Each structure stands twice: as C-alpha cells, then as structure tokens.
Amino acid sequence: MSLKIRLSRGGAKKRPFYRIVVAESRFARDGRFVEKVGTLDPMLQKDDPKRVVLNVERIKHWLGVGALPTDRLAREFSKLGLVQEPKRHEQTKQHLPKAKAQERMKAANEAAAKAAEA
C-alpha cells in the first residue's frame, strides 16, 4: 500500500478547488481517500492566506509514515520546511535554432552593430 499526498479536484467547471488528501496511489484522482489534510484554492491571489490551508501536524505524521507528496505539493511543503524542494529539470533546447543558424544570426548581429557604429 503506497500512500500519496495529492490533490483531489472539486469545484465547478473552470472554477477549480482542490482538497489535499492522503490516498492510496492506485485509487482514482477524485475517488476514495484516507484523510483530508488541507485545501488549495488556485482562484485566490498567491499571497492570500486562504489559498493554501494545511493541517501541518497530520501532514508531518503521514510523511513520517512514508506517504510521498506529488511534485506540486512538494513545492508547497518545501515553503513550510516539511520536505526538501524537488529538483527542477531544465527546459529542453529543441525550440532553439540549430548551431549553423545561431552562427549566422550572430554574424548578422555583429555586422549590424558595426554598421551602427560607422
């Protein structure tokens, strides 16, 4: 039985509201859960204290038992010092021009700079 601390979606269409729950990993996202340990309201401003409401004691308990938070919740918990901040992967470079195109752009920029000086 692997436990996860994750978000369970509620709210109306285009008005999300999430419960932070401890659930077994094989259960559905909005299905059965063991315990509700907080709420997340993404419609509120980021600095609003009601945006994220947590029961810190219960979260510490479940982390001690071995429950793993999702990436999104790990970032929230790291702000409180409950877990280490997860590693952020670098963006891929696929959207950038290839090497020859970058050289041509660099040469064109240098030529434009020299023309502007003269």
Secondary structure, DSSP 8 states (H G I E B T S, - for coil): --EEEEEEEEEETTEEEEEEEEEETTS-TTS--SEEEEEE-TTS-TT-TTSEEE-HHHHHHHHHHT-EE-HHHHHHHHHHTSS---------STTS--HHHHHHHHHHHHHHHHHHH-
